[in-house]
Amino acid sequence: MMVDNHPSLPVVRVSDIVTEENPQRWLIDQLWGASAVGVIGGAPKCSKTWLALDMSLSVATGTACLNRYEVPQSGPVLVYLAEDSLAIVRERIEGIARNRGLQLDSVPIHVITAPVLRLDRDPHRTQLLETARQLRPRLLLLDPLVRLHGIDENHAGEVAELLAYFRSLQRELDLSVVLVHHTRKNAPGGTAAGLGLRGSSDIHAFGDSNLYLRRTSDRLMLSSEHRAAAAARSVYLDLVATNDATTHLEVIGDVGGQKQRDLQKEVLDLLAKERSLTRVKLREMLAVKNERLGLTLESLQQAGQISRTPTGWQHVK
């Protein structure tokens, strides 16, 4: 006679489940759920890594992501960037931090330095689990997904097994997992952008929170979707590189709405405090593109609110 030694599964009466006053918790308000897994998707050269690093710095320091989306609770971050050298990883994070007035040595972001990470097999799976268990990060960033395995991304069974590993990390360690992933060529945008992710549709279905970057004409658009919350309003982003030492992504406007930053007001506020400022100095202080600043200065000058002098721009009182 065979004896079944397997214990039964744990169960609870539905009425005994503890409810939460606010069931939707955020790692980054409106952008990424707490202990959520998902992808940042987009075509090549769409600033996916810049966005992922901005999110990482925000979670690590408690500062607003993209200077707009608040972080309710900060904590350590663990990152692996397979396509960037360690020097570039430091340079990018340091630039974003400098733009926010942060010192790099106070930022609890830990970078995995292994040259290769294959998460479809051991020992790398176990090593990542143990590393995360020691550091207890609130966020694990892996960039890009295609460099983390040797499976066929179009094979649903192989993809599901790999994604199950990421889900096990999230559940065992109560952390968020962000996977940077490419979209197919001519992938659709907006809330349907997940349909354009490369590989099996399981990658799209896997995400509790997904972010998508897409170029529309000459602008970069960020959209989102969440399993348990409404999508955030889509916004336009700009990679501000007027100063190489502070390169960062910035929200420049809501899709279908007004510009988030009132650049005219910011210029007037600065000139009200200073006797005069050159265009170069204004660009440095405002961290905006030269063309956009030029249009703003021209508009204010035509309105008689500022004037150009040999020493720079001045506020007309």
Secondary structure, 3 states (H helix, E strand, C coil): CCCCCCCCCCCCCHHHCCCCCCCCCEEECCCEECCCEEEEEECCCCCHHHHHHHHHHHHHHCCCECCCECCCCCCCEEEEECCCCHHHHHHHHHHHHHHCCCCHHHCCEEECCCCCCCCCCCCHHHHHHHHHHHHCCCEEEEECHHHHCCCCCCCHHHHHHHHHHHHHHHHHHCCEEEEEEEECCCCCCHHHHHHHECCCCHHHHHCCEEEEEEEECCEEEEEEEECCCCCCCCEEEEEECCCHHHCEEEEEEECCCCCCCCHHHHHHHHHHHCCCECHHHHHHHHCCCHHHHHHHHHHHHHCCCEEEECCEEEECC
